[in-house]
Amino acid sequence: MVNRPPLPDRFVLPAEVNGWVHMPGSNKNGHVWTGESAQRSVGVFSGITDRVRVAIFDDRVDGFCSKIQPVERSLEDGETQAEATAWGVERAVAWMERHAPERWNHPHVEEAVFDPPVGFVLDRYYLEEREHIVCYRQEGTEKAVNMAGGRTADTEPSLATRAYLYVEAWRGSGNGTIALAPWLRAHDHEKHEVVELPKECGLDIALKLGREWVCEETGQTRDAPAAGQSGLGAWSR
């Protein structure tokens, strides 16, 4: 159930601001604007914790850290929730006036993730406080979320028997893994590491090495570096 915070009587929500369009049917529990030209959204939320906040989402990404919150404060003494929400809307409008949807990028989202290895599609990109979790699925295979009971497939791990390629990197340390998995929500014991990554390589290098491994295994190559990775051509272990 969507429960949007109240606004003062006769307060008018702008229908469009600098390319951001108000979405009254949004499933987020707030007042939301979405970029028509990009998968980004802006929301104003208040109520549950007596706080008001403005959140900017990269809608291509899942996880608690898929958003930034440039504005957040507690409700002031004597201030109603409706008044606080109106204050948040005013700040959100000011932010949208300064940032067109197609010109804003989440500071912690790696654009190269959205350019999958040859023969794969991106199923999900989780951005959590401690790690990036990228899940690619082989083209032509059926999406598999999990197996009842978490049972691991009983065949030898390979591209012929595992539909998913996981690329993970721990934020802060930069350490990561590249592994095959039988389904999307695989547990650690269900993953089979296929590339030995150097320490502190970071997500961008892990993505590069993952693509190279796929090319070596399949014999398929790409015509140009992946988006955001053209500067890594000379990097080596």
Disulfide bonds with the S-S distance in Angstrom:
none
